[in-house]
């Protein structure tokens, strides 16, 4: 039997930790809240936001999926799902999620901003030539140099460059980040994204 009162207590602690930037702690609190009430879609949304803030996008997507499964008529859940999919390089799925959110709430700003960003990324990945010089500079930067010896990173990078399809790197979001950094000429960081971190519910 769900203990909704206890779940709300853990949720409040999770929200406070999230606001303070203590994302790992917020995940712990939201996880305890979910154990108390696994039927509350907002708890999964909040934990998804925490995971995304930690750049753990697979876990963020799992929670967002559960959120929209429990309540498909809540736009914020779709925005969480779209964000995680976008950072995993699943641009078609992200577009679909954001559009679904706008069907639920046409004025939802997170979904509108997210959809615009995804469409720009899709346009860039299809129509804008990648400057290999810029990409090499990005890959040699301190942020990405540590992946030089990572076989998974190199395999995913080669697959994307060969096919031109970002979804080839869906299991290695750092590859997507590196390529989009080279294309846009700016660092893609969660703190600068218009959709994250969102205020928790």
Long-range contacts (C-beta under 8 A, 24 or more apart in sequence): 2-36, 2-37, 2-38, 2-39, 2-40, 3-36, 3-37, 4-36, 4-37, 4-40, 6-33, 6-36, 6-37, 7-33, 7-34, 7-36, 7-37, 7-40, 7-43, 8-33, 9-33, 10-36, 11-42, 11-43, 11-46, 14-46, 14-47, 14-50, 14-200, 15-46, 15-200, 18-46, 18-49, 18-50, 18-53, 18-197, 18-200, 19-200, 23-50, 23-51, 23-53, 23-54, 24-54, 26-50, 26-200, 27-51, 27-54, 39-70, 40-70, 41-66, 41-67, 41-68, 41-70, 41-71, 41-74, 41-77, 42-67, 42-201, 44-70, 44-77, 45-74, 45-76, 45-77, 45-80, 45-201, 46-200, 46-201, 48-80, 48-81, 48-84, 49-80, 49-196, 49-197, 49-198, 49-200, 51-84, 52-80, 52-83, 52-84, 52-87, 52-190, 52-196, 52-197, 53-190, 53-196, 53-197, 55-87, 55-173, 55-190, 57-84, 57-87, 57-88, 57-173, 58-84, 58-88, 60-84, 61-85, 61-88, 68-97, 68-100, 72-100, 72-104, 73-104, 74-104, 75-101, 75-102, 75-104, 75-105, 75-108, 75-110, 75-111, 76-101, 76-108, 76-110, 76-198, 76-201, 77-101, 78-104, 78-111, 79-108, 79-110, 79-111, 79-114, 79-195, 79-198, 80-198, 82-111, 82-114, 82-115, 82-118, 83-114, 83-193, 83-195, 83-196, 86-114, 86-117, 86-118, 86-121, 87-173, 87-176, 87-177, 88-170, 88-171, 88-173, 88-176, 89-166, 89-167, 89-168, 89-169, 89-170, 89-173, 89-175, 89-176, 90-167, 90-170, 91-118, 91-121, 91-122, 91-125, 91-166, 91-167, 92-122, 92-167, 94-118, 95-119, 95-122, 110-194, 110-195, 110-198, 113-194, 113-195, 114-194, 114-195, 117-193, 117-194, 117-195, 121-166, 121-180, 124-180, 124-183, 124-184, 125-164, 125-165, 125-166, 125-179, 125-183, 126-164, 128-183, 130-161, 130-179, 130-182, 130-183, 131-182, 131-183, 134-182, 134-183, 134-185, 135-178, 135-179, 135-182, 137-182, 138-178, 138-181, 138-182, 139-178, 143-187, 144-174, 144-178, 147-174
